[in-house]
Amino acid sequence: MSRAFWFTKKGAKNVNPNPEVGEEETASFCEGSVLDFGCGFGRMATALCTHRALALGSWYLGVDIVPQRIQAVHKTHTPAHFQVIDSHFDLLGLSQFDTVLARSVLQHVEDDEIEDTLVSLTTAARTAVVVCEHLGREKWGKASFSYNRDFEAYDDILRSLGFDLSKRLEIPNPRYNNEPASLLQWTRHG
Ligand SMILES: C[S@@+](CC[C@H](N)C(=O)[O-])C[C@H]1O[C@@H](n2cnc3c(N)ncnc32)[C@H](O)[C@@H]1O
């Protein structure tokens, strides 16, 4: 259901309800070139440019499975920096980026796809994977298009793929009674 949701009329237009939460902090966790997985309407592209005082360049690529989102972002940003993907497997055909970012995306990936998705993300990441989302399945329950996993669910897989947690920040979200969104950076070890 989760993936299918984004292709419905409602899902294609759905705007991340956490626009102001953690954009600047998320940008500060992203070093070097950035692959923005599930880039949506390009919010993090804007935040990264502001943070770096730099225009978009070959250091950034935003990808999303929903063509309407990429079409919309082409109206506000240079199209060359955004592309539609069919699935996370398409990342395997890209060159590596220093950081692979997934902001409010992995919580929407089904349980039976999360491991393969993280394999693709880590293959595309030269150095780091950055995730920002509300964690805690117990706390948030499972909505029809959201899984809100616990930290361990990501950490166990990423450690098995050679990545260790390197930075963590909790960002209170006024929209949800200040329940924090978690900003997490894992770095490739060795
Ligand atoms: C809540 S929005 C977040 C958008 C953006 N990252 C931001 O912070 O504003 C979730 C985005 O993830 C995309 N998405 C959902 N499931 C995905 C999947 N399996 N692979 C890639 N993108 C996905 C959706 O199309 C949507 O654009």
The ligand as a Tripos MOL2 file, in Angstrom:
@<TRIPOS>MOLECULE
LIG
   27    29     1     0     0
SMALL
NO_CHARGES

@<TRIPOS>ATOM
      1 C1          6.9590   12.8860    2.8990 C.3       1 LIG1
      2 S1          7.6540   13.1110    1.2950 S.3       1 LIG1
      3 C2          9.2610   13.7800    1.6780 C.3       1 LIG1
      4 C3          9.8230   14.5830    0.5340 C.3       1 LIG1
      5 C4         11.1970   15.2220    0.8070 C.3       1 LIG1
      6 N1         12.2050   14.2440    1.1340 N.3       1 LIG1
      7 C5         11.1200   16.2940    1.8690 C.2       1 LIG1
      8 O1         11.7720   16.1710    2.8990 O.co2     1 LIG1
      9 O2         10.3760   17.2790    1.6590 O.co2     1 LIG1
     10 C6          8.0600   11.4210    0.8350 C.3       1 LIG1
     11 C7          8.6070   11.3050   -0.5870 C.3       1 LIG1
     12 O3          9.1380    9.9960   -0.7630 O.3       1 LIG1
     13 C8          8.7450    9.4940   -2.0200 C.3       1 LIG1
     14 N2          8.7190    8.0290   -1.8910 N.ar      1 LIG1
     15 C9          7.8200    7.2630   -1.2300 C.ar      1 LIG1
     16 N3          8.1420    5.9710   -1.3110 N.ar      1 LIG1
     17 C10         9.2890    5.9090   -2.0260 C.ar      1 LIG1
     18 C11        10.1220    4.8370   -2.4770 C.ar      1 LIG1
     19 N4          9.8210    3.5570   -2.2030 N.pl3     1 LIG1
     20 N5         11.2210    5.1420   -3.1970 N.ar      1 LIG1
     21 C12        11.5200    6.4400   -3.4800 C.ar      1 LIG1
     22 N6         10.7680    7.5030   -3.1080 N.ar      1 LIG1
     23 C13         9.6620    7.2290   -2.3920 C.ar      1 LIG1
     24 C14         7.3770   10.1040   -2.2680 C.3       1 LIG1
     25 O4          7.0440   10.1400   -3.6310 O.3       1 LIG1
     26 C15         7.5630   11.4940   -1.6760 C.3       1 LIG1
     27 O5          8.0240   12.4160   -2.6100 O.3       1 LIG1
@<TRIPOS>BOND
     1     1     2 1
     2     2     3 1
     3     2    10 1
     4     3     4 1
     5     4     5 1
     6     5     6 1
     7     5     7 1
     8     7     8 2
     9     7     9 1
    10    10    11 1
    11    11    12 1
    12    11    26 1
    13    12    13 1
    14    13    14 1
    15    13    24 1
    16    14    15 ar
    17    14    23 ar
    18    15    16 ar
    19    16    17 ar
    20    17    18 ar
    21    17    23 ar
    22    18    19 1
    23    18    20 ar
    24    20    21 ar
    25    21    22 ar
    26    22    23 ar
    27    24    25 1
    28    24    26 1
    29    26    27 1
@<TRIPOS>SUBSTRUCTURE
     1 LIG1         1 GROUP 0 **** ****
